[in-house]
Amino acid sequence: MATVTQGDRGRTDISSRSQPAYGKVSPLGSKAFTIDATTELTGSYAGAKEFIVNTAGDAVLHLVDGGSLTASNLNTKTTYKYHLKRIVTSNGNISIII
Protein backbone atom coordinates (compact mmCIF):
# COMPACT_ATOMS: atom_id res chain seq x y z
CA MET A 1 0.00 0.00 0.00
CA ALA A 2 1.33 3.41 -0.93
CA THR A 3 1.84 6.06 1.73
CA VAL A 4 1.05 9.63 0.77
CA THR A 5 2.58 12.46 2.78
CA GLN A 6 1.26 15.98 2.88
CA GLY A 7 2.77 19.31 3.75
CA ASP A 8 6.14 20.26 5.22
CA ARG A 9 5.50 18.21 8.39
CA GLY A 10 5.22 14.99 6.37
CA ARG A 11 1.81 13.99 7.71
CA THR A 12 0.63 10.59 6.52
CA ASP A 13 -2.66 10.34 4.64
CA ILE A 14 -4.36 7.12 5.73
CA SER A 15 -7.72 7.75 4.03
CA SER A 16 -7.00 5.12 1.39
CA ARG A 17 -6.45 2.28 3.88
CA SER A 18 -8.99 -0.51 3.87
CA GLN A 19 -11.16 -1.71 6.78
CA PRO A 20 -9.86 -4.72 8.76
CA ALA A 21 -11.26 -8.11 7.75
CA TYR A 22 -12.37 -9.20 11.25
CA GLY A 23 -15.26 -6.77 11.69
CA LYS A 24 -16.56 -3.48 10.48
CA VAL A 25 -15.09 -0.62 12.53
CA SER A 26 -17.21 2.48 13.06
CA PRO A 27 -15.74 5.96 13.49
CA LEU A 28 -16.35 5.63 17.25
CA GLY A 29 -14.28 2.45 17.47
CA SER A 30 -17.19 -0.01 17.75
CA LYS A 31 -17.20 -3.28 15.83
CA ALA A 32 -20.17 -5.13 14.33
CA PHE A 33 -20.34 -8.92 14.19
CA THR A 34 -23.08 -11.04 12.65
CA ILE A 35 -24.50 -13.90 14.70
CA ASP A 36 -26.55 -16.59 12.93
CA ALA A 37 -26.41 -19.49 15.41
CA THR A 38 -26.97 -19.87 19.15
CA THR A 39 -24.19 -17.89 20.84
CA GLU A 40 -23.19 -17.06 24.42
CA LEU A 41 -21.80 -13.52 24.38
CA THR A 42 -18.67 -13.95 26.50
CA GLY A 43 -15.15 -12.59 26.34
CA SER A 44 -14.87 -9.77 23.81
CA TYR A 45 -18.58 -10.08 23.00
CA ALA A 46 -19.76 -9.88 26.65
CA GLY A 47 -22.41 -7.25 27.27
CA ALA A 48 -22.81 -6.27 23.63
CA LYS A 49 -24.09 -2.67 23.76
CA GLU A 50 -26.34 -2.63 20.72
CA PHE A 51 -27.77 -4.96 18.13
CA ILE A 52 -29.57 -4.92 14.78
CA VAL A 53 -32.03 -7.59 13.65
CA ASN A 54 -31.15 -8.44 10.04
CA THR A 55 -33.50 -11.43 9.79
CA ALA A 56 -35.69 -12.29 12.79
CA GLY A 57 -36.26 -16.00 12.19
CA ASP A 58 -36.76 -17.78 15.52
CA ALA A 59 -34.16 -15.68 17.41
CA VAL A 60 -34.61 -14.99 21.12
CA LEU A 61 -32.28 -12.37 22.62
CA HIS A 62 -31.45 -12.79 26.32
CA LEU A 63 -30.52 -9.63 28.23
CA VAL A 64 -27.69 -9.23 30.76
CA ASP A 65 -30.05 -7.99 33.48
CA GLY A 66 -32.60 -10.76 32.88
CA GLY A 67 -35.54 -11.06 30.55
CA SER A 68 -35.56 -11.72 26.85
CA LEU A 69 -36.77 -10.28 23.55
CA THR A 70 -38.21 -12.21 20.63
CA ALA A 71 -36.60 -10.90 17.44
CA SER A 72 -39.81 -11.33 15.43
CA ASN A 73 -41.41 -8.64 17.63
CA LEU A 74 -38.71 -6.11 16.66
CA ASN A 75 -38.20 -4.08 13.49
CA THR A 76 -35.42 -5.17 11.16
CA LYS A 77 -32.59 -2.78 10.25
CA THR A 78 -33.13 -0.79 13.48
CA THR A 79 -30.46 -0.34 16.16
CA TYR A 80 -31.57 -1.40 19.65
CA LYS A 81 -29.59 -0.42 22.75
CA TYR A 82 -29.84 -3.41 25.09
CA HIS A 83 -26.97 -5.32 26.69
CA LEU A 84 -27.16 -8.91 25.43
CA LYS A 85 -25.99 -12.05 27.21
CA ARG A 86 -27.08 -14.77 24.78
CA ILE A 87 -28.68 -15.17 21.36
CA VAL A 88 -30.62 -18.39 20.76
CA THR A 89 -31.47 -19.03 17.10
CA SER A 90 -31.32 -21.59 14.35
CA ASN A 91 -32.31 -19.35 11.44
CA GLY A 92 -32.15 -15.70 12.59
CA ASN A 93 -29.42 -13.24 11.72
CA ILE A 94 -28.44 -10.60 14.30
CA SER A 95 -25.58 -8.07 14.15
CA ILE A 96 -24.11 -7.15 17.51
CA ILE A 97 -22.18 -3.95 18.07
CA ILE A 98 -19.50 -3.96 20.75
Contact map, one row per residue, 1 for C-alpha under 8 A:
11100000000000001000000000000000000000000000000000000000000000000000000000000000000000000000000000
11110000000000000000000000000000000000000000000000000000000000000000000000000000000000000000000000
11111000000111000000000000000000000000000000000000000000000000000000000000000000000000000000000000
01111100000111000000000000000000000000000000000000000000000000000000000000000000000000000000000000
00111110011110000000000000000000000000000000000000000000000000000000000000000000000000000000000000
00011111111110000000000000000000000000000000000000000000000000000000000000000000000000000000000000
00001111111000000000000000000000000000000000000000000000000000000000000000000000000000000000000000
00000111110000000000000000000000000000000000000000000000000000000000000000000000000000000000000000
00000111111000000000000000000000000000000000000000000000000000000000000000000000000000000000000000
00001111111100000000000000000000000000000000000000000000000000000000000000000000000000000000000000
00001110111110000000000000000000000000000000000000000000000000000000000000000000000000000000000000
00111100011111000000000000000000000000000000000000000000000000000000000000000000000000000000000000
00111100001111110000000000000000000000000000000000000000000000000000000000000000000000000000000000
00110000000111111000000000000000000000000000000000000000000000000000000000000000000000000000000000
00000000000011111000000000000000000000000000000000000000000000000000000000000000000000000000000000
00000000000011111100000000000000000000000000000000000000000000000000000000000000000000000000000000
10000000000001111110000000000000000000000000000000000000000000000000000000000000000000000000000000
00000000000000011111000000000000000000000000000000000000000000000000000000000000000000000000000000
00000000000000001111100110000000000000000000000000000000000000000000000000000000000000000000000000
00000000000000000111111110000000000000000000000000000000000000000000000000000000000000000000000000
00000000000000000011111100000000000000000000000000000000000000000000000000000000000000000000000000
00000000000000000001111100000000000000000000000000000000000000000000000000000000000000000000000000
00000000000000000001111110000011100000000000000000000000000000000000000000000000000000000000000000
00000000000000000011111111000011100000000000000000000000000000000000000000000000000000000000000000
00000000000000000011001111111111000000000000000000000000000000000000000000000000000000000000000000
00000000000000000000000111111110000000000000000000000000000000000000000000000000000000000000000000
00000000000000000000000011111100000000000000000000000000000000000000000000000000000000000000000000
00000000000000000000000011111100000000000000000000000000000000000000000000000000000000000000000000
00000000000000000000000011111110000000000000000000000000000000000000000000000000000000000000000000
00000000000000000000000011111111000000000000000000000000000000000000000000000000000000000000000011
00000000000000000000001111001111100000000000000000000000000000000000000000000000000000000000000011
00000000000000000000001110000111110000000000000000000000000000000000000000000000000000000000001111
00000000000000000000001100000011111000000000000000000000000000000000000000000000000000000000001110
00000000000000000000000000000001111100000000000000000000000000000000000000000000000000000000111100
00000000000000000000000000000000111111100000000000000000000000000000000000000000000000100000111100
00000000000000000000000000000000011111000000000000000000000000000000000000000000000000001111110000
00000000000000000000000000000000001111100000000000000000000000000000000000000000000000111111100000
00000000000000000000000000000000001111110000000000000000000000000000000000000000000001111100000000
00000000000000000000000000000000001011111000000000000000000000000000000000000000000001110000000000
00000000000000000000000000000000000001111100000000000000000000000000000000000000000011100000000000
00000000000000000000000000000000000000111111111100000000000000000000000000000000000111100000000000
00000000000000000000000000000000000000011111111000000000000000000000000000000000000010000000000000
00000000000000000000000000000000000000001111110000000000000000000000000000000000000000000000000000
00000000000000000000000000000000000000001111110000000000000000000000000000000000000000000000000000
00000000000000000000000000000000000000001111111100000000000000000000000000000000000000000000000001
00000000000000000000000000000000000000001111111100000000000000000000000000000000000110000000000000
00000000000000000000000000000000000000001100111110000000000000010000000000000000001110000000000001
00000000000000000000000000000000000000001000111111100000000000000000000000000000011110000000000111
00000000000000000000000000000000000000000000001111100000000000000000000000000000111100000000000111
00000000000000000000000000000000000000000000000111110000000000000000000000000011111100000000000111
00000000000000000000000000000000000000000000000111111000000000000000000000000011110000000000011110
00000000000000000000000000000000000000000000000001111100000000000000000000011111000000000000011100
00000000000000000000000000000000000000000000000000111111000000000000001001111110000000000000111000
00000000000000000000000000000000000000000000000000011111000000000000000000011000000000000001111000
00000000000000000000000000000000000000000000000000001111100000000000000000010000000000000001110000
00000000000000000000000000000000000000000000000000001111111000000000001101010000000000000011110000
00000000000000000000000000000000000000000000000000000011111000000000001100000000000000001111100000
00000000000000000000000000000000000000000000000000000001111100000000011100000000000000001111000000
00000000000000000000000000000000000000000000000000000001111110000000011100000000000000111111100000
00000000000000000000000000000000000000000000000000000000011111000001111000000000000000111000000000
00000000000000000000000000000000000000000000000000000000001111100001111000000000000111110000000000
00000000000000000000000000000000000000000000000000000000000111110111100000000000000111110000000000
00000000000000000000000000000000000000000000000000000000000011111111100000000000011111000000000000
00000000000000000000000000000000000000000000001000000000000001111100000000000000001110000000000000
00000000000000000000000000000000000000000000000000000000000000111110000000000000001000000000000000
00000000000000000000000000000000000000000000000000000000000001111111000000000000000000000000000000
00000000000000000000000000000000000000000000000000000000000001101111100000000000000000000000000000
00000000000000000000000000000000000000000000000000000000000111100111110000000000000000000000000000
00000000000000000000000000000000000000000000000000000000000111100011111010000000000000000000000000
00000000000000000000000000000000000000000000000000000000011110000001111111000000000000000000000000
00000000000000000000000000000000000000000000000000001001111110000000111111000000000000000000000000
00000000000000000000000000000000000000000000000000000001111000000000011111100000000000000000000000
00000000000000000000000000000000000000000000000000000000000000000000111111100000000000000000000000
00000000000000000000000000000000000000000000000000001001000000000000011111110000000000000000000000
00000000000000000000000000000000000000000000000000001000000000000000000111111100000000000000000000
00000000000000000000000000000000000000000000000000011111000000000000000001111100000000000000000000
00000000000000000000000000000000000000000000000000011100000000000000000000111110000000000000000000
00000000000000000000000000000000000000000000000000011000000000000000000000111111000000000000000000
00000000000000000000000000000000000000000000000001111000000000000000000000001111100000000000000000
00000000000000000000000000000000000000000000000001110000000000000000000000000111110000000000000000
00000000000000000000000000000000000000000000000011100000000000000000000000000011111000000000000000
00000000000000000000000000000000000000000000000111100000000000100000000000000001111100000000000000
00000000000000000000000000000000000000000000001111000000000000111000000000000000111110000000000000
00000000000000000000000000000000000000001000011111000000000011110000000000000000011111100000000000
00000000000000000000000000000000000000011100011100000000000011110000000000000000001111100000000000
00000000000000000000000000000000000001111000000000000000000011100000000000000000000111110000000000
00000000000000000000000000000000001011111000000000000000001111000000000000000000000111111000000000
00000000000000000000000000000000000011100000000000000000001111000000000000000000000001111100000000
00000000000000000000000000000000000111000000000000000000111100000000000000000000000000111111000000
00000000000000000000000000000000000111000000000000000000111000000000000000000000000000011111000000
00000000000000000000000000000000000110000000000000000001111000000000000000000000000000001111100000
00000000000000000000000000000000000110000000000000000111111000000000000000000000000000001111110000
00000000000000000000000000000000011110000000000000001111101000000000000000000000000000000011111000
00000000000000000000000000000000011100000000000000111111000000000000000000000000000000000001111100
00000000000000000000000000000001111000000000000000111100000000000000000000000000000000000000111110
00000000000000000000000000000001111000000000000111110000000000000000000000000000000000000000011111
00000000000000000000000000000111100000000000000111100000000000000000000000000000000000000000001111
00000000000000000000000000000111000000000000101111000000000000000000000000000000000000000000000111
